[in-house]
Amino acid sequence: MNALKEIQQRKIPIVRVEPSLNKYDDKVVFPEKLEKANEMLKKVGIPKHWSATTLKQR
């Protein structure tokens, strides 16, 4: 049960990335969605709880 508590208290999630996905590192898989997301970020901005300065303070 201690391992479960430790996982829940971590700030950084524990994940394992499949190495076969590395082929997508330099590719834009969904260019339309990327364009739409960038437009939305220009209009609305990044939420305060996800901004870089807030994350550094945690």
C-alpha positions as CSV (number, residue, x, y, z in Angstrom):
1,M,0.0,0.0,0.0
2,N,3.0,2.3,0.5
3,A,3.8,2.2,-3.2
4,L,0.2,3.4,-4.0
5,K,0.6,6.4,-1.6
6,E,4.0,7.3,-3.1
7,I,2.5,7.2,-6.7
8,Q,-0.4,9.4,-5.6
9,Q,1.9,12.0,-4.0
10,R,4.3,12.3,-7.0
11,K,4.2,15.6,-8.9
12,I,5.5,13.9,-12.1
13,P,3.5,10.9,-13.4
14,I,5.2,7.6,-14.0
15,V,4.8,6.6,-17.7
16,R,6.5,4.3,-20.1
17,V,6.7,5.5,-23.7
18,E,6.8,2.9,-26.4
19,P,10.1,3.2,-28.3
20,S,8.4,2.5,-31.6
21,L,6.6,5.9,-31.3
22,N,10.0,7.7,-31.8
23,K,9.4,7.7,-35.5
24,Y,6.8,10.5,-34.9
25,D,9.2,12.8,-33.1
26,D,9.7,15.2,-36.0
27,K,6.4,14.7,-37.8
28,V,3.1,16.7,-37.4
29,V,0.6,13.9,-37.5
30,F,-2.6,16.1,-37.4
31,P,-1.7,19.5,-39.0
32,E,-5.3,20.7,-39.0
33,K,-5.7,20.1,-35.3
34,L,-2.3,21.7,-34.6
35,E,-3.3,24.8,-36.5
36,K,-6.6,25.0,-34.7
37,A,-5.0,24.6,-31.3
38,N,-2.4,27.3,-32.0
39,E,-5.2,29.7,-33.1
40,M,-7.1,29.0,-29.9
41,L,-4.0,29.6,-27.8
42,K,-3.5,33.0,-29.5
43,K,-7.1,34.0,-28.8
44,V,-7.6,32.6,-25.3
45,G,-4.0,32.0,-24.0
46,I,-2.7,29.3,-21.7
47,P,-4.6,28.7,-18.4
48,K,-2.8,30.1,-15.4
49,H,-2.4,26.7,-13.8
50,W,-0.5,25.4,-16.8
51,S,1.8,28.4,-17.4
52,A,5.5,27.8,-17.1
53,T,6.0,30.2,-14.2
54,T,3.3,28.5,-12.2
55,L,4.8,25.1,-12.8
56,K,8.2,26.2,-11.7
57,Q,6.8,27.3,-8.4
58,R,5.4,23.9,-7.6
